[in-house]
Amino acid sequence: MSQFAQGLPFNPISQHYKQLFGEKVYKIPVAVVETCPNREGLKGMETCLFCDVWGSAARSEAFDLELNQQIIKYKAHIKNKYKANLFLVYFQAYTNTFTKLQTLRNNFDVALVDPDIKGLVVGTRPDCLSAAVLDLWNEYHQKSFVGVEIGVQSFFNDHLEFMKRGHTREQSLKALNQISNKTAVDLGIHLMFGWPGETKQHMIETAQICNDLNITNIKLHNVHVLKNTGLEKLYNQNLFTPLEIDAYADLMQVFLEHLNPRIFVHRLSAYASRWEELIAPDWTKNKMGSHQYLIDHMNKNSSFQGLNWACQSGP
């Protein structure tokens, strides 16, 4: 049986933050950059098939506000809704290291003005790092929490090529090892499941790779189709079909069963907050409903994170 917090069949990220800060911490999502290497066409790259115009931003209206105003607005909303006391500023949209170093430093300084904000979380990609960026993360780690989330998406080059990601498995592994070797930041990765030809064996191999990395957390996404994306064109041509929730649940379960229970999980699937932009699958609209379905799926199968990792690794 699972021994995770709240009786969940996986190790929730909330537990990680509670261990670090003594109570639950909430993320304030902000948007401070408006592009990425793919959209700029660097080295012949194209926009990722799955990415919409907002670059994975949680709230599109954030682009219209200065950083300090975004923080004030969304902090107040989260504080009122959840009675929250502690916060992390999450630099979420696009590639946050795809900017001048001084700009990045200024953004960090603005984010840390409020004493209720205990740190930063920076979203970026494995091919957009530099020694100067790593040094900056280390510098800010000395005075606050610094988390880094790398958009790996897949460790299989055929999947990365299909999604037009613009980087390889080898680049991801090199970047993750560089970050863990040269910084003390809290390191996590994003993975997307549901690519053509993906199997349970892919899930097992992905988990095994994650187990060997010096990461603390993972965020899972199901591949879904948004308007004005490359995936929409393929979907309309019947060249791509996203997974329904039962098929996705099977893949997710296999991955988690082989994942070391020390690794914390942010979420089990994606959520399309802008319903008018979602084309398929429809279940991605239902944040809490799909989350509960995936938990129930694991519980029904007496499954939990690390079930098969424990069998392989022993005590």
C-alpha positions as CSV (number, residue, x, y, z in Angstrom):
1,M,0.0,0.0,0.0
2,S,1.0,3.6,-0.6
3,Q,2.5,5.5,2.3
4,F,2.5,8.9,0.5
5,A,1.0,12.1,1.9
6,Q,-2.8,12.4,1.8
7,G,-3.1,8.7,0.9
8,L,-2.2,9.4,-2.7
9,P,-0.7,6.8,-4.9
10,F,2.2,9.1,-5.8
11,N,4.6,11.5,-4.0
12,P,3.0,14.9,-4.3
13,I,5.1,18.1,-4.8
14,S,3.2,19.7,-2.0
15,Q,5.0,17.4,0.4
16,H,8.3,18.5,-0.9
17,Y,7.5,22.1,-0.4
18,K,6.1,21.4,3.1
19,Q,9.3,19.7,4.0
20,L,11.3,22.7,2.8
21,F,9.2,25.6,4.1
22,G,7.2,24.1,6.9
23,E,3.8,24.6,5.3
24,K,2.1,24.5,1.9
25,V,3.6,26.9,-0.7
26,Y,1.7,28.2,-3.7
27,K,3.2,29.2,-7.1
28,I,2.5,32.6,-8.7
29,P,2.7,32.1,-12.5
30,V,4.2,35.1,-14.3
31,A,5.2,35.8,-17.9
32,V,8.2,38.0,-18.7
33,V,9.5,36.7,-22.1
34,E,7.5,36.6,-25.3
35,T,9.5,34.1,-27.4
36,C,11.8,31.1,-27.5
37,P,14.6,29.8,-29.8
38,N,12.0,27.8,-31.8
39,R,9.8,30.7,-32.6
40,E,12.8,32.8,-33.6
41,G,13.8,30.1,-36.1
42,L,17.3,29.8,-34.7
43,K,19.4,27.1,-36.4
44,G,16.4,26.3,-38.6
45,M,14.2,25.3,-35.7
46,E,10.4,25.5,-36.0
47,T,7.7,26.2,-33.3
48,C,7.0,23.0,-31.3
49,L,3.9,21.2,-32.6
50,F,2.1,21.4,-29.3
51,C,2.8,25.0,-28.3
52,D,0.2,27.7,-28.7
53,V,0.7,31.4,-28.9
54,W,1.0,31.8,-25.2
55,G,4.0,29.6,-24.8
56,S,2.4,27.4,-22.1
57,A,1.5,30.4,-20.0
58,A,-1.2,29.7,-17.4
59,R,-3.0,33.1,-17.9
60,S,-2.8,35.0,-21.1
61,E,-3.7,38.4,-19.6
62,A,-0.4,38.3,-17.7
63,F,1.4,39.5,-20.8
64,D,-0.3,42.9,-20.4
65,L,1.1,43.6,-16.9
66,E,4.5,44.5,-15.6
67,L,6.1,41.8,-13.5
68,N,5.4,43.4,-10.1
69,Q,1.8,43.9,-11.1
70,Q,1.5,40.3,-12.1
71,I,2.8,39.2,-8.8
72,I,0.5,41.6,-6.8
73,K,-2.6,40.5,-8.8
74,Y,-2.1,36.8,-8.7
75,K,-0.8,36.7,-5.2
76,A,-4.0,38.4,-4.0
77,H,-6.1,35.9,-6.0
78,I,-4.3,32.8,-4.7
79,K,-4.1,34.2,-1.1
80,N,-7.9,34.8,-1.1
81,K,-8.8,31.5,-2.7
82,Y,-6.5,29.2,-0.7
83,K,-5.7,31.2,2.4
84,A,-2.1,31.0,1.3
85,N,0.8,32.5,3.3
86,L,3.9,31.5,1.4
87,F,4.6,31.8,-2.3
88,L,7.1,31.0,-5.1
89,V,7.2,33.1,-8.3
90,Y,7.0,30.8,-11.3
91,F,8.6,32.1,-14.4
92,Q,6.5,29.9,-16.6
93,A,5.8,31.0,-20.2
94,Y,8.2,30.4,-23.1
95,T,12.0,30.1,-22.4
96,N,13.0,32.2,-19.4
97,T,16.7,32.0,-20.0
98,F,16.3,33.2,-23.6
99,T,17.0,36.8,-22.5
100,K,19.8,39.1,-21.4
101,L,21.4,38.1,-18.1
102,Q,20.8,41.5,-16.6
103,T,17.2,41.3,-17.5
104,L,17.0,37.9,-15.7
105,R,18.7,39.3,-12.7
106,N,16.3,42.3,-12.6
107,N,13.3,40.0,-12.8
108,F,14.6,37.9,-9.9
109,D,15.1,41.0,-7.8
110,V,11.6,42.2,-8.5
111,A,10.1,38.8,-7.6
112,L,11.9,38.6,-4.2
113,V,10.8,42.0,-2.9
114,D,7.8,40.6,-1.1
115,P,8.8,38.8,2.1
116,D,6.0,36.3,1.6
117,I,7.8,35.1,-1.5
118,K,10.3,32.4,-0.5
119,G,11.9,31.8,-3.9
120,L,11.8,31.4,-7.6
121,V,11.0,28.6,-10.1
122,V,12.4,29.1,-13.6
123,G,11.0,27.2,-16.6
124,T,13.4,26.8,-19.5
125,R,14.8,24.2,-22.0
126,P,17.9,22.1,-22.1
127,D,19.5,23.9,-25.1
128,C,19.2,27.4,-23.7
129,L,21.6,27.5,-20.8
130,S,25.0,29.1,-20.2
131,A,27.7,29.1,-17.6
132,A,26.6,32.6,-16.6
133,V,23.0,31.5,-16.1
134,L,24.1,28.6,-13.9
135,D,26.2,31.1,-11.9
136,L,23.3,33.4,-11.5
137,W,21.1,30.5,-10.2
138,N,23.7,29.7,-7.7
139,E,24.0,33.3,-6.6
140,Y,20.3,33.6,-5.9
141,H,20.2,30.1,-4.3
142,Q,22.3,31.6,-1.5
143,K,19.5,34.0,-0.5
144,S,16.3,32.2,-1.5
145,F,14.9,28.9,-2.9
146,V,15.6,28.5,-6.6
147,G,13.9,25.8,-8.6
148,V,14.5,25.0,-12.2
149,E,12.1,23.1,-14.4
150,I,13.5,21.8,-17.7
151,G,11.2,21.1,-20.6
152,V,12.6,17.8,-21.7
153,Q,9.2,16.4,-23.0
154,S,10.7,13.1,-24.1
155,F,14.0,11.1,-23.9
156,F,13.4,9.6,-27.3
157,N,14.7,11.4,-30.4
158,D,12.0,10.2,-32.7
159,H,9.4,11.8,-30.5
160,L,11.4,15.0,-30.1
161,E,11.8,15.2,-33.9
162,F,8.0,14.6,-34.4
163,M,7.2,17.5,-32.0
164,K,9.8,19.7,-33.6
165,R,11.4,20.3,-30.2
166,G,14.7,21.3,-31.6
167,H,16.9,19.5,-29.1
168,T,17.9,15.9,-28.6
169,R,17.9,13.4,-25.8
170,E,21.6,13.8,-25.5
171,Q,21.3,17.5,-25.1
172,S,18.8,17.0,-22.3
173,L,20.9,14.6,-20.4
174,K,24.0,16.8,-20.8
175,A,22.1,19.9,-19.6
176,L,20.6,18.1,-16.6
177,N,23.9,16.7,-15.5
178,Q,25.5,20.2,-15.9
179,I,22.9,21.8,-13.7
180,S,23.1,19.1,-11.0
181,N,26.9,19.2,-11.1
182,K,27.4,22.9,-11.1
183,T,24.5,24.3,-9.1
184,A,22.6,23.5,-6.0
185,V,19.1,24.4,-7.4
186,D,16.1,22.3,-7.0
187,L,15.9,20.5,-10.3
188,G,12.8,19.1,-12.1
189,I,11.7,18.1,-15.6
190,H,8.6,18.2,-17.7
191,L,7.5,15.1,-19.7
192,M,4.8,14.6,-22.2
193,F,3.1,11.3,-22.9
194,G,0.9,10.4,-25.8
195,W,3.2,10.6,-28.9
196,P,2.6,8.3,-31.9
197,G,4.0,4.9,-31.4
198,E,4.6,5.4,-27.7
199,T,4.4,2.2,-25.6
200,K,4.6,1.0,-22.0
201,Q,8.2,0.1,-22.7
202,H,8.9,3.7,-23.4
203,M,7.4,4.5,-20.0
204,I,9.6,2.0,-18.2
205,E,12.8,3.3,-19.9
206,T,11.8,6.9,-19.2
207,A,11.3,6.2,-15.5
208,Q,14.7,4.4,-15.4
209,I,16.4,7.4,-16.9
210,C,14.7,9.7,-14.4
211,N,15.8,7.5,-11.5
212,D,19.4,7.9,-12.5
213,L,19.2,11.7,-12.7
214,N,19.8,14.1,-9.8
215,I,16.3,15.6,-10.0
216,T,13.8,16.1,-7.2
217,N,10.5,16.5,-9.2
218,I,8.6,15.7,-12.4
219,K,5.6,17.3,-14.1
220,L,3.6,15.1,-16.4
221,H,1.5,16.3,-19.4
222,N,-0.8,14.4,-21.8
223,V,-0.3,15.6,-25.4
224,H,-3.4,17.6,-26.3
225,V,-4.3,19.6,-29.4
226,L,-4.7,23.4,-29.2
227,K,-5.9,25.8,-31.9
228,N,-3.3,27.4,-34.1
229,T,-0.6,24.8,-33.5
230,G,1.1,22.3,-35.7
231,L,-0.8,19.5,-33.9
232,E,-4.1,21.0,-35.0
233,K,-3.1,20.6,-38.7
234,L,-2.1,17.0,-38.2
235,Y,-5.3,16.3,-36.2
236,N,-7.4,17.8,-38.9
237,Q,-5.6,15.6,-41.5
238,N,-6.3,12.5,-39.3
239,L,-2.5,12.2,-38.9
240,F,-2.6,12.5,-35.1
241,T,-5.1,11.4,-32.5
242,P,-4.6,12.3,-28.8
243,L,-5.1,9.6,-26.1
244,E,-8.3,9.3,-24.3
245,I,-8.0,9.3,-20.6
246,D,-8.1,5.5,-20.1
247,A,-5.2,4.9,-22.5
248,Y,-3.2,7.8,-21.0
249,A,-3.9,6.5,-17.5
250,D,-2.4,3.1,-18.5
251,L,0.9,4.8,-19.7
252,M,1.1,7.1,-16.7
253,Q,0.6,4.2,-14.3
254,V,3.4,2.2,-15.8
255,F,5.7,5.2,-15.6
256,L,4.9,5.9,-12.0
257,E,5.2,2.3,-11.0
258,H,8.8,2.3,-12.2
259,L,9.7,5.8,-10.8
260,N,11.7,6.1,-7.7
261,P,9.4,7.2,-4.9
262,R,11.9,9.8,-3.8
263,I,10.9,11.9,-6.9
264,F,8.0,14.3,-6.3
265,V,5.3,14.7,-8.8
266,H,3.7,18.1,-9.6
267,R,0.7,16.8,-11.5
268,L,-0.5,13.7,-13.4
269,S,-1.7,15.4,-16.6
270,A,-2.1,18.7,-18.4
271,Y,-5.0,21.1,-18.0
272,A,-6.3,23.3,-20.7
273,S,-7.3,26.5,-18.9
274,R,-8.5,28.3,-22.1
275,W,-11.3,25.9,-23.1
276,E,-12.0,27.8,-26.3
277,E,-8.6,26.9,-27.6
278,L,-8.7,23.2,-26.8
279,I,-9.6,20.9,-29.7
280,A,-9.0,17.5,-28.2
281,P,-9.2,15.5,-26.0
282,D,-12.1,17.0,-24.2
283,W,-11.1,15.4,-20.9
284,T,-8.2,17.9,-20.6
285,K,-10.7,20.6,-19.7
286,N,-11.7,18.9,-16.5
287,K,-8.8,19.6,-14.1
288,M,-10.1,18.0,-10.9
289,G,-12.2,15.3,-12.7
290,S,-9.3,14.0,-14.7
291,H,-6.9,14.2,-11.7
292,Q,-9.3,12.1,-9.6
293,Y,-9.9,9.7,-12.5
294,L,-6.1,9.0,-12.7
295,I,-5.8,8.5,-9.0
296,D,-8.8,6.2,-9.0
297,H,-7.3,4.3,-11.9
298,M,-4.1,3.6,-9.9
299,N,-6.0,2.8,-6.7
300,K,-8.3,0.4,-8.5
301,N,-5.2,-1.5,-9.8
302,S,-3.5,-1.4,-6.4
303,S,-0.8,0.6,-8.1
304,F,1.5,3.3,-6.6
305,Q,4.7,5.2,-7.4
306,G,7.7,2.9,-7.0
307,L,5.7,-0.3,-7.0
308,N,8.0,-2.0,-9.6
309,W,11.0,0.2,-8.8
310,A,10.9,-1.4,-5.3
311,C,10.8,-4.9,-6.8
312,Q,13.8,-4.1,-8.9
313,S,15.9,-2.2,-6.4
314,G,15.2,-4.1,-3.2
315,P,15.2,-2.5,0.2
